[in-house]
């Protein structure tokens, strides 16, 4: 039986702008993911870490990691 305490995937569906990776994928320790996030931030996106208490474990009992990516709203009063 699934543990209902996890918000993402058990209580609600994963949103299109949420990305969840297994620890075995080594995304957390990868310099390439840092480069990707830096690129996204430079392009005007906000990247936020999803609290691990909201995420389930994988089939091997390992913690999952995830991020929510949102586009910053353009400032309508900005003339630049």
C-alpha positions in Angstrom: 0.0 0.0 0.0 1.3 3.5 -0.9 2.1 5.9 1.9 -0.4 8.9 1.6 2.0 11.3 3.2 3.7 12.1 -0.1 2.1 15.1 -1.9 3.5 14.5 -5.4 2.4 11.4 -7.2 0.3 10.0 -4.3 -2.1 12.9 -3.3 -1.9 14.7 -6.6 -0.5 14.1 -10.1 2.9 15.5 -11.0 2.6 18.9 -12.7 4.0 19.4 -16.2 6.6 21.8 -14.8 7.8 19.5 -12.1 10.7 17.1 -12.8 11.5 14.2 -10.5 14.6 12.1 -10.7 15.8 9.0 -8.9 18.9 9.3 -6.8 20.4 6.5 -8.9 20.3 8.8 -11.9 23.1 10.8 -10.2 21.4 14.1 -11.3 22.0 15.8 -7.9 25.8 15.4 -8.2 26.0 16.2 -11.9 27.6 19.4 -13.0 25.5 19.3 -16.2 22.3 19.7 -14.2 23.8 22.8 -12.6 24.6 24.1 -16.1 21.1 23.4 -17.3 19.5 25.2 -14.3 21.9 28.2 -14.8 20.8 28.3 -18.4 17.1 28.2 -17.5 17.6 31.0 -14.9 19.4 33.1 -17.5 16.5 32.6 -19.8 14.0 33.9 -17.2 12.9 30.7 -15.5 12.7 30.1 -11.8 13.9 26.7 -10.6 12.9 25.6 -7.2 13.8 22.5 -5.3 10.8 20.3 -4.3 10.9 19.5 -0.6 11.9 15.8 -0.3 9.2 15.3 2.3 6.7 15.8 -0.5 8.2 13.1 -2.7 7.9 9.3 -2.5 10.8 6.8 -2.6 11.6 4.7 -5.6 11.0 1.0 -5.8 14.4 0.4 -4.0 13.6 2.7 -1.1 15.8 5.5 -2.4 14.7 9.2 -2.0 13.7 11.0 -5.2 14.7 14.5 -6.0 12.6 17.0 -7.9 12.4 20.6 -9.1 9.5 22.9 -10.2 10.3 25.2 -13.1 8.3 28.4 -13.7 8.6 31.2 -16.1 9.0 34.6 -14.5 6.1 36.9 -15.4 7.2 39.7 -17.7 6.9 43.2 -16.2 4.3 45.0 -18.3 5.6 48.4 -17.2 9.2 47.6 -18.3 10.2 49.6 -21.3 13.4 47.7 -21.9 
